[in-house]
Amino acid sequence: RDKEKMLRSEEPEDSVDTAKRKYEKFVTDLSAASKRLETIDAAAEELVAANHSQAAKATARRQQLRQQWDRLLRLKQQKEKSLEGASSVELFNRTCDEALDWMSEKEQQLAAGGAPAADLRTVRSLQRRHAQLERELEPLREKVNTVTLLADSVKSQYPTERANVEGRQKQLEAAWGRCRAQAAERRARLESAVGHQVFANGARQLQDWMQKVREQVASEVHAKDVATAAELVKQHQELHDDIKAHEDEFTEVIGLGKQLVASNPALTDVAETANLLEAEQKAIVKEWQAKDLHLKQCLQLQSFNREADQIDASSGAHEAFLDYNHCGSSVDEAEALLKRHEELEARLTAQDERLAAFAQKAHSLANQKDKHYAADHITARRAAVLQRRDNVRHAAAERRRALLASLAHQQFVAATEELQAWIQDKTRTAKDQSYRDLANLERKLQKHEAFERELQANEKQLRNVESIGQSLQKSDPARATEVSERLDKLHTAWEALVAASRDKGSKLRQASQQRQHRRSIEDAKARLVELERSLTSRELGTDLRSCKRLLIQHQALEQELNQCEQRAEALVAQGSDLVSSGHFDAAAIERDCAALLQAARALRPHAVERRQALEASL
């Protein structure tokens, strides 16, 4: 009953915590009483089981206690609900108070932020602090949500608290709205300050970078070879890559400036800087393009100069080769020089395509759409290189004509010398005095006839050499005198050879005649010797008959002697003819003839004496 009274009674001065402590003490006592109730139930059941005389009373008392216990449990539940409701209202009020205090503190912190600093580092620091502050506002959002849930719960369970709860809700939401608005406004100001500082720093960095680029683009560079020019083009291309790499930065900074101006039109300095950056970016690109064109034209010029230098060097080497004026002093040397010259001409021909490409390239450079800054130099150098090569070709043609003339001359000289040597050799043969040896004259005559036929056959070669010489006199006036002298010398030698051949032929025929004449003389002499032996015989006969016979024989000998004398006179006359014809051995012929005639005449006295002796003997 005391517990029921305690549960049914409510003391207004008790707080929720006091009521909770009393309720918790009650629950503790109730838990202890439940043990006692279980003991009573067990004792009653034992009495009933034992058929105790007080079992009925015990059961009735047990039921009475159970009914009171059930009422007490129901009151406990009601009290628990009552305490829960009071706790919800108090929790709602306390949560609202805590949230309002926290919001008030944050509003003070937001209001104490002041104006953003003038440098990016400080603004970034303030922004980080503000971000931390906004992160600290997140628990407030959870707190407001919690208050809303508590308010809904309290209003649904305790309608009498609706007005109070809704009033506190409005107060809390107003404070939360102010706090959020103040935080957003502070964040916007910091973001604007950061954007302004980022824009200013980015613009300053870009302007510094553009200044360096302008200095690099405006710097004067000079290239004297292809490698240097190519390196300059490469470096300039790297600068272009750097410019391309900064395009995104330009876009970001200019875009940021436009955003800042759009959000705050009063930022005229930002608008001017953004427009200036945009204009300077375009100017940088144009300046780079102009410098790029110049450097590429410089590379083209150096490539052109290198090609021109190489062609000129080749032309110079050809000129040095062509300056060698010696054209050869023999056929072999002239042919060797001509072969080397043909190799030179082959190299010149092989370079024609390269020269044509050079001329075309020079023409293209001098007449390209973007006028080359060295167009006049290119045109003049092209003309000089081509003219020098034309001079080389002309000199090569002159050299070829000179070498061909020299080769023709040396071939003529070789032919004349060869023919001259042959003539000299044949002249020695023609002038030998083999005809003086009268042995084997038939063979010697045959050989000489073959020799004369050889002369006739080689006369055509002489005429060919003379024809070549006459052509050379017309085609090569510088050597005309030498050619004429050689032809005269050759002609003289040939005439001498022909004369010697004719003389030798004549003398061989004379020798043949002399040999025949000498044989006739020798035959006559042999007969005279026989006659002399017969005419000087001492036989006179021993009788008339033998005397007559010997006389008749002597008469025959006299007739034969007469014939021998006539033969001798004929041979003498023949010898005289040979001598008068200019025989080379006239003296020998005259001696032979005189000796024969003397021998013939010397027998006449012997014949007379023999006749007289025979007649006397008869």
FITORVEX-372344 format. One line per 10 residues: number of its first residue (from 1); their letters; for each residue x negated, y negated, z negated of C-alpha. Coordinates in steps of 0.001 Angstrom, whole numbers, padded with zeros to 6 digits. Each point is the difference from the previous one (the first is absolute). Layout:
N
NUM) a) X,Y,Z | ...
//
This chain:
618
1) rdkekmlrse) 000000,000000,000000 | -002853,-002392,-000767 | -001466,000648,003420 | 003369,-000539,001694 | 000371,-003239,-001884 | -003481,-001066,001052 | 000714,000841,003648 | 003366,-001757,-000053 | -001305,-003147,-001661 | -001960,-002702,001959
11) epedsvdtak) -001923,-002726,-001728 | -000272,-003153,002190 | -003216,-001160,-001601 | -001787,003172,001022 | -002141,-000283,003080 | -000130,002647,002684 | -003290,001251,-001394 | 001453,000254,-003547 | 003036,001811,001321 | -002261,002334,001944
21) rkyekfvtdl) -002096,000769,-003063 | 003147,000755,-002031 | 001277,002156,002838 | -003278,001833,000264 | 000057,000649,-003803 | 003533,001273,000414 | -001036,002342,002796 | -002798,001319,-002224 | 002399,000607,-002871 | 002471,001553,002417
31) saaskrleti) -002629,002398,001216 | -000749,001046,-003590 | 003728,000380,-000736 | 000385,002279,003002 | -002267,002492,-001791 | 002183,-000147,-003072 | 003108,000501,002161 | -001541,003059,001549 | -000726,001332,-003530 | 003631,-000605,-001034
41) daaaeelvaa) 001235,001781,003145 | -002229,002941,-000755 | 001160,000166,-003655 | 003669,-000158,001046 | -000503,002783,002511 | -001666,002110,-002691 | 002946,-000534,-002352 | 002422,000955,002739 | -002059,002975,000858 | -000111,001029,-003641
51) nhsqaakata) 003790,-000508,-000418 | -000729,-002351,-002816 | 002968,-001269,-001944 | -001040,-003550,000877 | -000453,000819,003640 | 003181,-001798,001074 | -000941,-003143,-001869 | -003483,000188,001338 | 001311,000316,003568 | 002401,-002922,-000477
61) rrqqlrqqwd) -002749,-002113,-001476 | -002278,000973,002834 | 002580,-001099,002568 | 000526,-003287,-001837 | -003730,-000646,000021 | -000245,000940,003704 | 002792,-002508,000849 | -001755,-002736,-001949 | -003271,000930,001727 | 001626,-000273,003426
71) rllrlkqqke) 001450,-003434,-000856 | -003410,-001062,-001179 | -001554,001120,003309 | 002612,-001959,001956 | -000680,-003066,-002072 | -003714,000547,000586 | 000556,-000020,003756 | 002093,-003148,-000219 | -002647,-001647,-002151 | -002684,001054,002465
81) kslegassve) 001924,-001550,002885 | 000576,-003133,-002014 | -003697,-000279,-000741 | -000859,000645,003648 | 002256,-002866,001124 | -001463,-002377,-002534 | -003482,001040,001055 | 000794,-000656,003693 | 001183,-003542,-000663 | -002938,-000722,-002249
91) lfnrtcdeal) -002381,001562,002571 | 001564,-002116,002748 | -000379,-003189,-002005 | -003532,000826,-001042 | -000982,000905,003575 | 001472,-003264,001270 | -001909,-001964,-002596 | -003258,001755,000836 | 000497,-000540,003732 | 000837,-003682,-000467
101) dwmsekeqql) -003047,-000526,-002188 | -002234,001749,002550 | 001476,-002018,002871 | -000499,-003209,-001902 | -003634,000917,-000525 | -000488,000784,003712 | 001723,-003241,001001 | -002436,-001881,-002169 | -002912,001872,001614 | 001335,-000731,003500
111) aaggapaadl) 000529,-003649,-000846 | -003531,-000248,-001405 | -001550,001084,003347 | -000191,-003568,001355 | -001134,-000925,003521 | -002173,002469,001996 | -003743,-000561,-000045 | -001906,-001497,002916 | -002237,002994,000726 | 000881,003453,001245
121) rtvrslqrrh) -001775,001855,-002780 | 001991,-001748,-002733 | 003228,000330,001974 | -000678,003701,000472 | -000577,000291,-003746 | 003275,-001821,-000707 | 001742,002223,002522 | -001328,003113,-001705 | 001148,-001348,-003375 | 003403,-000792,001458
131) aqlerelepl) 000190,003475,001517 | -000760,001401,-003438 | 002720,-002239,-001431 | 002481,001232,002591 | -000971,003564,-000827 | 000760,-000869,-003618 | 003459,-001145,001140 | 000805,003506,001212 | 000676,001277,-003553 | 002390,-002970,-000351
141) rekvntvtll) 001843,001256,003063 | 000279,003386,-001706 | 001092,-001780,-003182 | 002720,-001888,001895 | 001168,003249,001584 | 000042,001611,-003438 | 002018,-002907,-001408 | 002461,000356,002884 | 000439,003694,-000737 | 000386,-000704,-003725
151) adsvksqypt) 002494,-002744,000764 | 002077,002305,002175 | -000083,002673,-002718 | 000952,-002420,-002766 | 002789,-001576,002070 | 001459,003401,000823 | -000206,001349,-003559 | 000689,-003205,-001882 | 002318,-002259,001977 | 000033,-002442,-002879
161) eranvegrqk) -003665,-000763,000732 | 000609,-000778,003738 | -000004,-003814,-000345 | -003157,000000,-002085 | -001732,002496,002278 | 000897,-001858,003218 | -001162,-003305,-001486 | -003327,001486,-000946 | -000251,001595,003452 | 000477,-003347,001752
171) qleaawgrcr) -002548,-001621,-002270 | -002484,002780,000722 | 000618,-000016,003782 | -000405,-003786,000136 | -003301,000216,-001851 | -001128,002874,002232 | 000944,-001971,003125 | -001958,-003030,-001174 | -002980,002169,-000807 | 000061,001697,003387
181) aqaaerrarl) 000506,-003258,001881 | -002836,-001615,-001894 | -002237,003009,000715 | 000943,-000011,003694 | -000582,-003748,000255 | -003361,000385,-001731 | -000920,002912,002262 | 001009,-001991,003098 | -002097,-002965,-001104 | -002969,002265,-000679
191) esavghqvfa) 000461,001805,003313 | 000198,-003333,001772 | -003125,-001141,-001798 | -001756,003260,000855 | 001130,-000286,003613 | -001228,-003577,000134 | -003347,000963,-001494 | -000289,003090,002231 | 000865,-002124,003027 | -002477,-002694,-001008
201) ngarqlqdwm) -002767,002535,-000646 | 000797,001944,003178 | 000124,-003194,002052 | -003280,-001188,-001497 | -001683,003352,000659 | 001313,000056,003572 | -001186,-003560,000572 | -003437,000875,-001364 | -000059,003089,002211 | 001121,-002026,003036
211) qkvreqvase) -002749,-002518,-000669 | -002595,002788,000076 | 001561,001457,003144 | -000017,-003423,001663 | -003647,-000466,-000885 | -000797,003433,001396 | 002032,-000616,003159 | -001438,-003488,000468 | -003597,001129,-000508 | -002072,-000131,003172
221) vhakdvataa) -001522,003326,000970 | -002472,000715,002760 | -000646,003382,001563 | -002946,000632,002278 | 000613,003689,000599 | 002854,002473,000297 | -000593,001614,-003398 | 000246,-003341,-001832 | 003096,-001012,001981 | 001649,003371,-000677
231) elvkqhqelh) -000793,-000331,-003707 | 001551,-003490,-000039 | 003147,001331,001705 | 000128,002838,-002526 | -000369,-002408,-002929 | 002665,-002252,001500 | 002310,003005,000385 | -000605,000824,-003649 | 001056,-003577,-000762 | 003169,000651,002023
241) ddikahedef) 000621,003111,-002079 | -000394,-002175,-003095 | 002499,-002510,001447 | 002449,002835,000736 | -000525,001335,-003511 | 001013,-003413,-001426 | 003220,-000179,002037 | 001985,001802,-002687 | -001447,-002338,-002611 | 001021,-003009,002104
251) teviglgkql) 003481,001478,000420 | 000320,000637,-003722 | -001286,-003412,-001093 | 002008,-001941,002611 | 003086,002118,-000751 | -000485,-000625,-003724 | -000277,-003725,000658 | 003232,000004,001998 | 001748,001949,-002757 | -001229,-002495,-002587
261) vasnpaltdv) 001223,-002912,002120 | 003336,001743,000619 | 000490,000489,-003746 | -001329,-003459,-000845 | 000095,-002531,002884 | -001809,-002498,-002206 | -003269,001936,000565 | -001031,-002154,002984 | -003686,000703,-000584 | 000704,003715,000376
271) aetanlleae) 001888,-000632,003265 | -002850,-002124,001368 | -002608,002574,-001005 | 002010,002846,001560 | 000389,-001922,003273 | -003704,-000890,-000057 | -000965,003640,-000549 | 002199,001085,002893 | -001513,-002608,002324 | -003566,000744,-001085
281) qkaivkewqa) 000553,003733,000481 | 001013,-000617,003618 | -002942,-002372,000444 | -002425,002608,-001377 | 001311,002578,002489 | -000407,-002451,002896 | -003510,-000946,-001111 | -000911,003673,-000307 | 001402,000707,003468 | -002000,-002882,001484
291) kdlhlkqclq) -003185,001221,-001716 | 000784,003577,001053 | 000295,-001100,003634 | -003312,-001851,-000288 | -001793,002970,-001579 | 001395,002455,002529 | -001068,-002307,002808 | -003406,-000197,-001689 | -000169,003814,-000048 | 001044,000074,003657
301) lqsfnreadq) -002676,-002583,000786 | -002720,001949,-001815 | 001089,003214,001710 | -000081,-001854,003324 | -003441,-001474,-000799 | -001328,003424,-000985 | 001218,001502,003261 | -001430,-002967,001919 | -003336,000349,-001836 | -000154,003716,000753
311) idassgahea) 000783,-000556,003682 | -002536,-002845,000131 | -002578,002214,-001714 | 000672,002674,002596 | -000273,-002617,002754 | -003257,-001246,-001544 | -001417,003526,-000004 | 001028,000378,003638 | -001588,-003364,000819 | -003252,001056,-001663
321) fldynhcgss) 000090,003212,002012 | 000703,-001912,003205 | -002803,-002482,-000724 | -002466,002811,000764 | -000905,-000947,003560 | -002238,002936,000872 | 001709,002047,002694 | -002385,002931,000139 | -003259,000655,001777 | 000914,003475,001196
331) vdeaeallkr) 003036,001915,001139 | 000233,001919,-003285 | -000298,-003160,-002067 | 002535,-001840,002183 | 002424,002935,-000248 | -000475,000132,-003795 | 000649,-003741,-000283 | 003057,000318,002247 | 001313,002856,-002131 | -000428,-002085,-003151
341) heelearlta) 001737,-002869,001768 | 002888,002265,000971 | 000302,000975,-003663 | 000167,-003704,-000845 | 002721,-000520,002613 | 001875,003002,-001404 | -000133,-001582,-003457 | 001239,-003280,001456 | 002877,001806,001715 | 000806,001905,-003198
351) qderlaafaq) 000241,-003336,-001829 | 002403,-001523,002541 | 003039,001267,-001897 | -001370,-001395,-003254 | -000725,-003312,001704 | 003527,-000123,001441 | 001448,000711,-003450 | -002202,-002751,-001446 | 001186,-002482,002636 | 003644,000958,-000578
361) kahslanqkd) -000401,-000290,-003762 | -001636,-003420,000348 | 002814,-001154,002293 | 002622,001238,-002470 | -001727,-001731,-002922 | -000342,-003294,001846 | 003620,000035,001217 | 001871,001574,-002915 | 003243,-001515,-001308 | -001627,-001384,-003145
371) khyaadhita) -002824,-001986,001566 | -003355,001296,-001189 | -002068,-002631,-001764 | -003077,001094,002009 | 001747,000385,003363 | -002489,-002292,001784 | -002965,001905,-001432 | 001564,003334,000992 | 000640,-001200,003553 | -003529,-001386,000363
381) rraavlqrrd) -001631,003092,-001531 | 002075,002297,002200 | -001103,-001909,003102 | -003649,000067,-001136 | 000035,003752,-000726 | 001700,000835,003300 | -002318,-002331,001932 | -003049,001555,-001609 | 001247,003469,000879 | 000689,-001174,003579
391) nvrhaaaerr) -003570,-001291,000124 | -001189,003405,-001208 | 002026,001711,002729 | -001426,-002380,002604 | -003526,000588,-001299 | 000663,003754,000008 | 001173,-000197,003615 | -003105,-001995,000927 | -002165,002462,-001895 | 001687,002899,001807
401) rallaslahq) -000682,-001641,003360 | -003608,-000614,-001021 | -000420,003594,-001201 | 001612,001400,003139 | -002251,-002225,002100 | -002991,001110,-002067 | 001016,003648,000324 | 000443,-000396,003744 | -003365,-001766,000177 | -001718,002645,-002128
411) qfvaateelq) 001589,002727,002089 | -001247,-001832,003091 | -003452,-000361,-001571 | 000014,003673,-000983 | 001106,000973,003484 | -002674,-002186,001603 | -002679,001251,-002367 | 001062,003579,000545 | 000033,-000520,003747 | -003266,-001937,-000221
421) awiqdktrta) -001593,002850,-001937 | 001322,002460,002540 | -001334,-002160,002838 | -003376,-000256,-001718 | -000104,003751,-000465 | 001018,000588,003584 | -002444,-002654,001158 | -002816,001861,-001709 | 001151,003122,001785 | 000274,-001865,003294
431) kdqsyrdlan) -003466,-001510,-000394 | -001860,003159,-000860 | -002531,001123,002673 | 000955,003616,000130 | 000122,-000393,003770 | -003795,-000137,000030 | -000029,003640,-000992 | 001069,001705,003192 | 000951,003187,-001818 | 003721,000866,-000339
441) lerklqkhea) 001024,-002912,002161 | 003262,001656,001029 | 001082,000260,-003635 | -001148,-003533,-000667 | 002029,-001225,002952 | 003049,001888,-001255 | -000404,-001519,-003465 | -000404,-003439,001511 | 003117,000440,002080 | 001853,000960,-003185
451) ferelqanek) -001562,-003063,-001646 | 001293,-002220,002794 | 003476,001505,-000345 | -000165,-000742,-003743 | -000905,-003590,000822 | 002979,-000252,002316 | 002270,001477,-002678 | -001230,-002480,-002629 | 000308,-002952,002291 | 003713,-000002,-000912
461) qlrnvesigq) -000980,-000397,-003654 | -002173,-002926,001009 | 002918,-001579,001835 | 002237,000535,-003053 | -002561,-001666,-002258 | -000304,-002866,002464 | 003805,-000339,000079 | 000148,-000019,-003807 | -002768,-002577,-000098 | 001800,-002246,002469
471) slqksdpara) 003197,000257,-002091 | -001960,-000860,-003146 | -001487,-003032,001724 | 003532,-001271,000564 | 001496,000996,-003372 | -003022,-000855,-002171 | -001753,-003068,001432 | -002247,-000236,-003070 | -001718,003233,000991 | 000202,-000535,003760
481) tevserldkl) -003708,-000868,000332 | -001115,003067,-001957 | 002371,002205,001997 | -001296,-001485,003251 | -003604,000591,-001036 | 000750,003585,-000939 | 001815,000580,003276 | -002885,-001509,001959 | -002502,002096,-001900 | 002121,003101,000508
491) htawealvaa) 000477,-000762,003689 | -003735,-000581,000444 | -000799,003257,-001781 | 002553,001813,002118 | -001395,-001421,003216 | -003476,000983,-001134 | 001240,003500,-000767 | 001685,000309,003369 | -003151,-001294,001718 | -002180,002389,-001990
501) srdkgsklrq) 002331,002849,000847 | -000074,-000877,003658 | -003778,-000360,-000087 | -000415,003312,-001728 | 002345,001660,002444 | -001947,-001488,002863 | -003298,001084,-001480 | 001293,003477,-000673 | 000990,000232,003629 | -003391,-001437,000940
511) asqqrqhrrs) -001646,002596,-002228 | 002017,002692,001737 | -001134,-001312,003357 | -003570,-000231,-001300 | 000166,003538,-001260 | 001268,001202,003394 | -002640,-002071,001765 | -002692,001324,-002299 | 001122,003565,000561 | -000186,-000580,003743
521) iedakarlve) -003499,-001468,-000393 | -001071,002912,-002145 | 001371,002454,002563 | -001857,-001870,002731 | -003179,-000006,-002041 | 000327,003718,-000603 | 000308,000584,003721 | -002965,-002244,000667 | -002029,002060,-002450 | 000904,003147,001929
531) lersltsrel) -000868,-001736,003274 | -003264,-001181,-001471 | -000850,003538,-001028 | 000777,001275,003500 | -001820,-002880,001738 | -003097,000465,-002104 | -000169,003740,000769 | -003350,001174,001353 | 001448,002876,002035 | -000803,-000489,003736
541) gtdlrsckrl) 000825,003440,001395 | -002203,002817,001091 | 001219,000380,003545 | 001948,-001882,002569 | 003270,001364,-001045 | -000464,-000940,-003647 | -001318,-003361,001054 | 003055,-000667,002126 | 002221,001174,-002819 | -001707,-002320,-002453
551) liqhqaleqe) 000210,-002859,002496 | 003695,000605,000480 | 000407,000011,-003784 | -001995,-003219,-000206 | 002251,-001607,002575 | 002955,000958,-002196 | -001796,-001495,-002994 | -000601,-003227,001918 | 003657,-000194,000876 | 000898,000601,-003645
561) lnqceqraea) -002561,-002637,-001019 | 001663,-002416,002359 | 003315,000845,-001615 | -001517,-000478,-003469 | -001373,-003359,001052 | 003407,-000966,001309 | 001589,001274,-003222 | -002529,-001949,-002044 | 000687,-003125,002009 | 003741,000551,-000503
571) lvaqgsdlvs) -000483,000439,-003756 | -002182,-003110,-000059 | 002729,-001879,001834 | 002554,001366,-002463 | -002257,-001022,-002889 | -000314,-003437,001529 | 003783,-000221,000067 | 000126,000952,-003676 | -002640,-002557,-000847 | 001653,-002673,002060
581) sghfdaaaie) 003340,000750,-001736 | -001617,-000962,-003311 | -000693,003426,-001411 | -001088,-000182,-003632 | -002962,002369,000730 | -001107,-001513,003308 | -003691,000271,-000828 | 000211,003744,-000585 | 001932,000444,003229 | -002568,-002025,001891
591) rdcaallqaa) -002804,002047,-001531 | 001725,003261,000879 | 000669,-001170,003570 | -003550,-001235,000492 | -001447,003215,-001363 | 002232,002089,002280 | -000837,-002053,003083 | -003705,000118,-000829 | 000137,003756,-000526 | 001780,000473,003327
601) ralrphaver) -002436,-002195,001882 | -002984,001645,-001680 | 000860,003320,001712 | -000254,-001433,003495 | -003864,000166,000153 | 000111,003544,-001306 | 002419,000922,002792 | -002278,-001538,002657 | -003015,001765,-001392 | 001874,003310,-000150
611) rqaleasl) 001174,-000383,003622 | -003502,-000822,001156 | -001400,002982,-001868 | 002627,002354,001436 | -000444,-001327,003529 | -003721,000358,-000341 | 000408,003534,-001244 | 002242,000848,002944
//
